[in-house]
Amino acid sequence: MAISYRLADIAAQLGGRVLGDTEVRISQIATLERAQPGQISFLTNSKYRAQLAGTKAGAVILGESDADATALPRIVSHNPYAYFAKVSALLNPLPEARPGVHPGAVVGAGAKIDPTASIAANAVIGAGATVGAHSIIGEGCCVGTNTVIGSHARLYPHVVIYHGCVIGNNLIAHSGAVIGSDGFGIAMDEGRWIKIPQIGRVVIGNDVEIGANTTIDRGALDDTVIEDGVKLDNQIQVAHNVRIGAHTAIAGCAGIAGSAVIGRYCLIGGGARILGHLQLADHVEIAAHTLVGKSIREAGSYAAIFPFTKTDEWRRNAVHLRHLNDLVKRVKALEQELEVLKRK
């Protein structure tokens, strides 16, 4: 049976101000274009008001500036996009898992699993590991020896956490994520590479989400640290000894080289690259596909993207870029000559 709530019920749980019929029942959320009666939609940008006029939604979520833009039943919030996210979570709860250890799971000696936790088939919990209350370890997951996982964690199938890592509460790790694999540490000796043992850990705070196939390397000596509230998209590489500050969000396919330190509340675009041993201040925004080659000491938005053009035009511009240094020298020489002429 589908879950449904009155608008009054939603506001009572999530806050906000209800205008219009408070008894309207809502069972799902949808876009303005596709919403039907019984569904709630949202408007986060006033330029889409035209869609608001034609929507069939039973109710809408609006900001204060758009509170009078429709006669539909509505909830007014100071942050309608965040409110939409909360309503969606309310209407679409995750399926509950049955507590206990599946007979097909393997649990090592001395492992401590809270009775409310759920360990699925083919999961492996290493010796001495700890799994906290209400945590869910999905099918085929591997939790390494002496690793500690806090409460209410959810590991989707085939997540791997190596030995000795420390995970806070409310972790979400999607399939294929690998936490605590060896960092890329090698030393050249007489014409061959020697592996440098990676003896640090990965330490993850509370309320962290890790996307599918994202890898977080363990520290070489000290720990790799992911602070509270960090959100990592799919297919991100976090190298050894990186530190990511609280509530930073990083989009897919970004790469962060070893020992980089990223501040709090940063936003890193998809495909961005941050070189090793650099530092980013708090509240830094990096545009997608930007290569960060030096430390950023001040908050702000940064980009290093060459705009795409037609191929022939790009080739001509690339030729000019190759001679940019010579052009700068010529301009400086001309400026000096002009200065001499002015003095005469």
SVG drawing of the C-alpha trace seen along z (x, -y; Angstrom):
<svg xmlns="http://www.w3.org/2000/svg" viewBox="-9 -64 80 85">
<polyline fill="none" stroke="black" stroke-width="0.4" points="0.0,0.0 1.4,-3.4 2.3,-5.8 0.4,-9.1 0.4,-12.2 -1.8,-15.2 -0.1,-18.5 -0.7,-19.3 1.1,-16.1 4.1,-16.9 4.4,-20.4 4.1,-19.1 7.1,-16.8 9.3,-19.0 8.2,-22.6 7.2,-25.1 4.0,-27.1 0.9,-25.6 -1.3,-27.7 -4.6,-26.4 -6.2,-23.1 -4.2,-21.4 -6.2,-18.1 -4.8,-17.3 -3.2,-13.9 0.2,-13.3 1.7,-9.9 4.6,-10.8 6.8,-13.7 7.2,-14.6 8.3,-17.4 5.9,-20.2 5.5,-18.8 4.6,-15.2 3.0,-15.6 -0.6,-14.3 -3.2,-14.8 -2.0,-13.1 1.6,-14.1 3.6,-17.2 6.0,-19.1 8.4,-22.0 9.6,-25.3 13.1,-26.4 13.6,-29.0 11.1,-31.7 11.9,-31.4 9.9,-28.1 6.7,-29.8 5.1,-29.0 5.3,-25.3 3.7,-26.1 0.6,-27.6 0.0,-24.4 0.9,-21.7 -1.6,-19.0 0.1,-18.5 -2.0,-18.2 0.3,-20.5 3.6,-22.3 6.6,-23.4 7.6,-27.0 9.9,-29.7 8.7,-32.8 9.1,-34.9 6.7,-32.6 4.2,-32.0 1.4,-33.8 2.3,-32.5 -0.4,-29.8 -3.7,-29.0 -2.8,-25.3 -2.3,-24.0 1.3,-24.7 4.0,-24.5 6.2,-27.6 9.8,-27.1 12.9,-29.3 14.7,-26.5 12.3,-24.7 14.9,-22.4 16.1,-21.1 12.4,-20.8 11.7,-18.7 14.6,-16.4 13.1,-15.9 9.6,-15.2 11.1,-12.7 12.8,-10.9 9.6,-10.9 7.6,-9.4 10.3,-6.9 11.8,-5.3 14.5,-2.7 13.4,0.9 14.0,2.2 16.5,5.0 15.9,7.9 18.4,7.9 20.8,10.8 23.5,12.6 22.6,14.6 23.7,18.2 25.7,17.6 27.8,14.8 31.3,15.4 32.1,13.8 35.7,13.9 36.8,14.7 36.2,11.9 34.0,9.8 31.3,7.7 28.0,7.3 25.2,5.4 22.0,7.5 20.1,4.9 22.6,5.0 21.9,6.9 24.6,9.0 23.5,10.3 24.5,13.5 28.1,13.9 29.3,10.9 32.6,11.4 33.2,9.7 36.9,9.9 38.3,11.0 38.0,8.4 35.8,6.1 32.9,4.1 29.5,3.4 27.3,0.9 23.6,0.7 21.1,0.9 23.9,1.0 23.3,3.0 26.1,4.9 24.9,5.9 25.5,9.1 29.1,9.8 30.6,7.0 33.9,7.4 34.8,5.7 38.4,6.1 40.1,7.3 39.7,4.9 37.7,2.4 35.1,0.4 31.8,-0.6 29.4,-2.9 25.6,-2.8 23.1,-3.1 25.6,-2.5 24.4,-1.1 26.9,0.8 25.3,1.7 26.4,5.0 30.1,5.6 31.6,2.7 35.1,3.5 36.6,1.9 40.1,3.0 41.6,3.8 41.9,1.3 39.6,-1.5 37.4,-3.5 33.9,-4.5 31.5,-6.8 27.7,-6.7 25.3,-6.9 27.7,-6.0 26.2,-5.3 28.6,-3.4 27.4,-2.3 28.4,0.8 31.9,1.2 33.3,-1.4 36.7,-0.5 37.9,-2.0 41.4,-1.5 43.2,-0.1 46.9,-0.7 48.0,-4.1 50.4,-4.4 53.6,-4.3 56.7,-3.1 60.4,-3.8 63.0,-3.3 66.0,-1.1 68.6,0.1 66.2,0.0 63.2,1.6 60.2,0.3 60.0,1.3 56.6,1.1 56.3,-1.2 54.0,0.4 50.9,-1.7 50.5,-1.5 48.0,-4.3 44.2,-3.9 41.1,-5.5 39.1,-7.4 35.7,-8.5 33.4,-10.8 29.6,-10.8 27.0,-11.3 29.3,-10.5 28.2,-9.2 30.5,-7.4 29.5,-6.8 29.7,-3.6 33.3,-2.5 34.9,-5.4 38.2,-4.5 39.7,-5.9 43.3,-4.9 44.7,-4.3 47.5,-6.5 51.1,-5.7 52.1,-6.7 49.4,-9.0 45.7,-8.4 43.5,-9.4 40.7,-11.4 37.2,-12.1 35.4,-14.5 31.7,-14.7 29.1,-15.2 31.3,-14.8 29.5,-13.6 31.5,-11.8 30.0,-11.0 30.8,-7.9 34.2,-6.9 36.3,-9.4 39.9,-8.6 41.1,-9.8 44.8,-9.1 46.7,-8.3 46.9,-10.9 44.3,-13.2 42.1,-15.1 38.7,-16.3 37.0,-18.8 33.5,-18.6 30.5,-19.0 32.5,-19.2 30.9,-17.7 32.8,-16.2 31.3,-15.3 32.1,-12.2 35.4,-11.2 37.4,-13.8 40.9,-12.8 42.7,-14.0 46.4,-13.2 48.3,-12.2 48.5,-14.4 46.2,-17.1 44.1,-18.9 40.7,-20.2 38.8,-22.6 35.3,-22.5 32.2,-23.3 34.1,-23.0 32.4,-22.1 34.6,-20.2 33.2,-19.7 33.2,-16.5 36.5,-15.5 38.5,-18.0 42.1,-17.2 43.8,-18.3 47.6,-17.7 49.4,-16.3 50.4,-18.2 48.2,-21.2 45.8,-22.9 42.4,-24.3 40.8,-26.8 37.3,-26.5 34.4,-27.4 36.3,-26.9 34.4,-26.0 36.3,-24.3 34.6,-24.1 34.3,-20.8 37.5,-19.5 39.7,-22.1 43.3,-21.2 44.4,-22.7 48.1,-23.0 48.8,-25.2 47.3,-25.8 44.2,-28.0 44.3,-30.2 41.1,-32.2 37.5,-31.2 35.9,-31.7 35.1,-30.1 37.9,-28.9 38.0,-27.5 40.6,-26.6 38.5,-25.4 39.3,-26.2 35.8,-26.7 35.0,-24.1 34.7,-25.3 34.6,-23.8 37.7,-21.7 39.3,-23.9 38.9,-27.0 40.4,-25.1 43.4,-24.1 44.1,-27.7 43.8,-28.9 46.1,-26.1 48.8,-27.2 48.5,-30.8 48.8,-29.4 52.0,-27.7 53.5,-31.1 51.9,-32.9 55.2,-33.3 56.9,-34.9 54.0,-37.2 54.2,-38.3 57.9,-39.1 57.2,-41.2 54.5,-43.1 56.8,-43.9 59.5,-45.1 57.0,-47.3 55.8,-48.8 59.4,-49.6 60.0,-51.3 56.8,-53.3 57.9,-54.4 61.2,-55.6 59.4,-57.5 57.1,-59.2 60.2,-60.4 61.6,-62.0"/>
</svg>
